[in-house]
Amino acid sequence: MKRLLSLFCLAGLLLTMAACTEGAQAPSPSSTPSPSPSQSQTPDPQPTDTPEPEPEPVVYPGPDVPLVEWGPDQVVEHLFFHPVVAYPELAFDGDYMENGIDDWMVTVTEFNRILDSLYERGYILVNINDVWSEQPNENGEMRMVRNTLMLPEGKKPLIISIDDPNYYDYMLENGFTYKLVIGDDGEIWSYGKDPQGNDVYSQDLDIITILDKFVEEHPDFSMYGTKACLSVTGYVGLFGYRTNTDKANQTPEFEENRQREIEAVRPIIAKLKETGWYFGSHTWAHFNLQDASLEKVQADTQKWMDEVGSLVGETSILFYPFGGRPDGTDVYSIGPVFRYLQSQGFRVFCSVGFSSYTQIKSEISAVICDRLHPDGTTLRSARALEWYSQFYDAREIIDLEARPDRPVAWLEE
């Protein structure tokens, strides 16, 4: 585990430093038109004089689907992803970002393959807030408990979380989408630029829109329309909109633009909530909590709540950047940083590991858990064939034609 965390720290540092460098800026809402049929795959609009009624969304499971218990002693799996690589030719072009992206991301093709495999193996998306709840114990003290889930027979619960869907500056030059927008059809689309510099609006190139479409096409992959938990930072804003403050730029012009970006992202957040997405904190500045001082954590948490929580709403979920547990460890002890974070309303604390490990803390109302990470690192690992075998066969997922020519452990055995 220590070795894995150190690798996360190293790679995460590379990506975080890259995110702070100068890069192509995402277009502002005022200069980014909504998708139109000539620019995207948006269907032709209906005539305004004879609008057709919107079909009722299919919500699964309906009242005719019998449900069975998934008890507290049964595992609820948890996978997490980063934004997906839309254009491998830009991501894997030999620059200094190539190896980091290869290690910690999957491509659009790979994410689609993973979704297909998860569906075929009977997984169904559940909301992490339904898995645990806070209840009084025999002494009247509030503690976290694992709930009994009611699922369609033959289905297995799965939590998906997505780290860093903030559309950092380094992503804009390296084959990712630029931002989320609302299309002419009222749905979430992505905006970006292809390798030739053309504007592209799509629902097939971004992890959020891909999962939206998959659930629409496979309603029984989701309990009541649940999608995934979006684990967001705040230091470059939200979903491609630069809603963040900046110590280095406090001019009236910057603040005016920031307020415009805040107003532009509000309908995006509202639509995400409406369509089954929910939110967790990934800290404001994306820094490692393992050795962080209480004062630094307090300042960062307040900033996240002011700039991010004020937009996405309250959350009880905290995702540790780089998997770094506060106070050195939260597995064997509860330190001042953990206690502070818990006092701010966080109850579910997510790290990274080799299994969907969970531990309900007895001395405080909190649960800690690990998530597995489908990405280049694990897809290339020989152990991935075992650790991820319940989800997919890595040999059927990895897109070696798109990825850099780097060692693949299971090919060398």
N, C-alpha and C positions, 0 to 999 in steps of 0.2 A: 504493500500500500504506500509506504513512504516513497518508494521509487516512482510509483505512478504519480503521486502528488508532486514530486519534484519535476517530473516531466511536464505536468500540467502548468506548473509555475513558470518553467522556462518558456514553453510555447506560448502560454498566455501573456507573459511579459512581452514577447516579440510582437504579438498581435496588438496588445494594448499600446505599446510604443508606436507601432505603425499607425494605429487609429488616431494618434495625436499629431501626426505629421501632416504637412500640407497635401491636399489632394483635390480632385474634382469635387465641386460642391453640388449637392442635390438641388434640382431646380426648385424655386420657391413656388408656393401654391398659386401665386398670381401669374406665373409664367408657365405653369404646367396644366395644359388643357385636360379635360376629362377624356377618357377613351371614346373614340368614334369608330364607326364601321370601317372607315378607310385606313385607320391606324392599327386596328387590332382585330381580334376575333369576336368582338361584341356583335350580337345578332342585330339585324335591322330593327330600328325602333318601330313600334306599332303606331298607326295613325292616331293623332291626338283626338280626333272626333269620335273614334270608336275604340276606345281602349279595351283590351281584353283583361278580365280579372286575373289577378295573380293566383297561381295554384297554391293550395294549402301545402306547406312543407310537410314532408313525411317524417313523423317522429316515431322513433323506435325505442323500446318496444311498445306496441299498442296494447289495449286491454285484452286482446285475444291471445297474447303471448304469455304462456305460463312462466313464472319466475321461481328460481330455486336459491337456496342460501349459499353464499360464499362466506364462510365463517372467519372469525378473527385470527384463527391459527393458520389460515391459508394465505399464501403469498400474493400480494398485489404487485405486479412487476412495474418498473418505472424506467423508461428510456428517455434520454435527452439528446437533443440535436442543437447545432448551431444553424444559422441561415445556410441554405444550400447554394452550391456553385451552379449558376445558370449557364456560364460560358467557360468551359474548361480551358479553352485556348487562351483566355485572358488570365485565368487563375494560375495555370501551370505553364507560364511563359519563360521560366528560368530566372526570374528576378528573386530578390531576397525574401519575398513573401511566399514563394512557391511551397517550400517544405512545411511551413506552418499551416498553410491552408490544406495541404495534402494530409497532414496529421489529424486535423481537428474538424474537418468538414466532410460532407458527402456531396455528391453531385445530384442534379435533378434526376438523372437516370437511376442512380443508386437509391435515392429516397423513394422513388416510385416502386422499385423492386422490393424494398423493405416493407412498404405498405401492403403490397400484394401478398407477401409472405405472412405478415402478421394477420391479415384477414383470413387467409387460407388456414391458418393454425388456430383460428377460433378466438382471437383476442377481440376485446371490445373496450373502447375508450370510456374511462370513468373520471370524474372530477376528484382531485385530491382532497377537496374539502368534504367529500362524502365518505372518504375512507376513514378519516379520524374526526373525532369531535371532543369537545371539552365538557366533562360532566363532574359533579361532586362525588367524592369518594365517601367511605363510611364515616370519615371525620369531618365531612362537610367541606373539604379542600378540593378545589378545582384541579382536575388532572385530565390528561388526554387519554382517550380509549380508542381501540380499533373497533370500528363498526362492523356489523354483519351486513354485507351487501346482498341485494336481491338481483340476480342476473338471469337472463334467459338460459335455459339448460344447454350445456355444451359450450358456453362462452366463458372466457377467462379475462379478468379485469386487467387493464393496462392504463397506466398514467403516462402521458407524454408531456414533456416540458421542452421549451425552446429558449435557449439562452441567447441574449444579445440581438434581438430583432430590432435594433436601434438604427441600423444602416450607417455604420461607422464610415469615416472618410476613406480608410484604406480599402473598403469593400467596393467603392465606386470605381476604382481603377483595376479591380481584380476579378471581374466576372460575376458580380452579384447584382441583384436588382437594387434600385436606388431608394424606393419608398413605396408606401401603400397609398392608393387613391381610391375614390369612389367612382365607379364607372357609370355610364349612361343608364345602365340597367339597375343601378342602385346597389350593386354588389362590390365587394372588395376586389380590386385588381392591383397588380404591381406596375410600376413604371421604372424603366431603366434605359440603357443604351446598349445596342449590340456591338460586336467588334468593329463594325464599320462606322460607328457613331450615330446610328439612326435611333430615333425614339421608338421604344417598344413598350406597348401596353399588353399585358398578358395575365392569364390565370394559370399558366403552366410552368412558370419559371421561378416562383417564390414558394418557400416552404409553407407559408400560411395559406396562400390561394390553392396550392396543390392539395393540402389536407382538406380544405373546404370542398373542393370538387370531389375528392375521394369519398367523403362522408355523404355528399349529395347522391353519388352513384351507388354507395353501399351503406344505406341507413343503418343496417344492423352491425356496423363497425363502431357505433357510438350509442351510449346510453343517453337517451333524451337529447340528442344533438350536441353532446359534449365534444369539444375539440381538444385543445391543449392549453397548458399554462404558459403564458408568455413571461419569461424571466428577464426583466428590463432594468437597465442602468439609466442614468440621466445625464451624463456629462456631455453627450452630443445630441440630446433631445430624444424624441420618440418616433419610431416608425418612419424615419427619414425627414422629420420636421424638427428644425433646430429650435427647440423650446427651452434650451438650457441657458443659464447665466454663464458669463465668462469674466473672470477677474481681469483679464487682459484687455477687455473691451467693454467699457461701461458707458459708451456714448449714447445719446438719445436715439440716434439712428439704429443702433444695434437693438436697443430695447423695443423700439417701434416694430422692427422686423420680428423680434422674438414674440411679441404679442400677436402679430399676424399669424405666425406659425402655430401658436397655442390655439387660436381659433380654428385654424385649418385642420388640426389633428383631432379636434373634439368629435366631429362626425365619424372619423375612422375608429376611434375608441368606442363610440356608441354602437357602431355596426359590429365590431368585434364582440362586444358583450352580448348583443342581440343574437349573434350566431354561434354562441357556445364557447367562446374564448374567455379566459380569465387570467388574472395577473398575479405575479409575485415579484418581490424585490431581488435584484441582483447587486445591490448597493448602488449609490449614485456614481462613484468613481471607479468601480470595478477593481478593487484592491484586495489583497490577500488578508483575510481576517486572522490568520493563524498567529501572527506576532504583532497585530495592530494594537495600539494603545486605546484605552477606554475613551480618551478625549477625541481621538481621531474618529472612532466609530460613532460617537455621539454626534459630532459635527456632520459626518457623512449621512447618518440616518435622518437627521433633521432636514438636510438638503434634499434627500430623496423624497421625503414626505411633502416638502414644500413644492418641489418642482415636478415630481412624478405622481406621488400619491394623490396630490390635489387634482390630477387629471384622470387617473385610472381608478381611483377609489381605494379604500382600505384593503389590506391583504394581511393574512396571517402566515404567509409563506415566504421564507427567505432562502435563496439559493446562494451558496457560498461561491464567490469567484475563485477559480482555480481549484475548487474542492477544499480549500483551506479552512479547517475547523477553528473557531475562535478559542482564545486562551490556550493554544497549543493542541488541545483536544477537548471535544465535548462528549466523548464516549465514556470516559472514566471519571470525569469531574465536571463541575459547573463553576466557571470562573466569572469575574466581574463583567466581562464583555457579553457573555452569554446571558447573564442575568439582566443586563441592561436591555439587550435586544428583546428578550422575553417580556420585559416590562413595557415595551413599546407596541405590544400586540402580536408579535410573531410567536407562532406555536409549532409550525412545521419547518424544520431546519434541514436542508437538503445538501449533501455533499456528493462525492463521486466514488464509485468502488467497482468491485468485481461481481456484485450481486445486488438485488433489491433488498438490501439489509435495512431493518428498522429496529429502533429501540425506544420504547416509551420511558421517559424519565420518571422516576418515582418521587424525587425530591422537589420537582417543579413541574408546572403544567406545560409540557413540551414533548415533542417527539423528534428524534433525529433519524435520518434515513439516507441511504445511498442510492444513486442512480447509475445505470449503465450507459455507456456512450458509444453508439454506433458511429464510427468515423474511420478515417484512413488508418489511424493507429491500430484499432482493433480489427479492422477488416484485413490488414496485412499480418496480424499476429497468428501464430500457430494455435495459441490458447483460445483465440476467438472461436475456433471451430467447436470448442467445448463450452465456453462461457456463454456464447450467444446462440447455441444450438436450438434452444427452445423457441427462438424468434425467427431464425433464418440460417441458411447455409452460406457463409461468407463467400464461398467459391462461386455461388450463383448471384451474388450481389455486387461485388467489386467490379468496377469498370476500368480494367487495366489499359484499355485503349485510350482512355481519356486522361488517366493519371500519369504522373512522372514515372520514369523507369527507375524505381527504387526496389529494394529487396522485399519479397513476399515470403514470409517464413514457411507457410504451408506448401509453397511450391518447391522449396528446397529440401523438404523432408524425404 
